[in-house]
Amino acid sequence: RAHELLASDPVEAAIWERIRASYHEAAWMLQTGQFPNGRPMLQQFDVDLELWTLAASAPVAVAAVCFLGWQVTAVAGVGAVCFVGASVAFALVRRRRISSEALISSLSLAVLYGVILPPSAPLWMAAAGAVFGAVFAREVFGGAGHNVFHPVLVAECFLVLSYGPEFLTESARHLGVLVGPDARWCLVAIAIGGAVLVAVHPRRLVTLAGVMLSAAATLAVFWTIDAAAYMPSALTWPVEASFPEACRRWLWAATGMDVCAFAFAMVFLATDPVTSPRTRKGMFTVGAAIGSACVVIRYLTSY
């Protein structure tokens, strides 16, 4: 078309030539995952990082089984079946091979899914959330390594918004309700997993720093507005009277923030290498947004 218009209308021919060049450039970027100047465009799925994530989540999974019950394994098993099944089904529909990356990613997601969900949740509900997260947070974007949102978080949001009263009953046990020695041992397990992840991928520290600093800053703002309104009404962590006021405030904040659930989400979900930005500025910015959002949602809503 550009050659036909070259003699009659050079301006329109130049426009068509630019469109053709942009098309070939976009096709090249989608195939290689890079800009022409070498900057990363798409996240590349790293099997080793996913395997390390699976290994790092093992201590937390063991702690969850010990403190929340064996039902954690049932929820994780249902999640594994649903995540793997979605990957296999979409691979068959797209006429692609069933990759090992998708299977490893599904197993890693299943472990995180089993830990974050209340074990008392019905298995059919866990299956519905896993299928929704796998399809609408991963497969519609192209599969493992191409998703924009974390499938576990999307599944959790779907269940909370769709089956809130049945899903989060007052008697339901989950990471957020652990207190005392159970909470401390769970935090130790999360710290071990976080140390492994940071040792393998040190850039995760940028996201962790953003989450913690923004959460602390948001809490400080709430305390400045009205300290009494944003403190838990009942302390579940022992607070010594001899502690400084600032120290007691942070212990109160840990109680109100459901510290185990917050720590788990910060270490294993916010730092996910697939859905995280690639630049340090982007990682810190996203981490800061996550930390502030967690505090705001926890204190200003019913979740």
Disulfide bonds with the S-S distance in Angstrom:
none
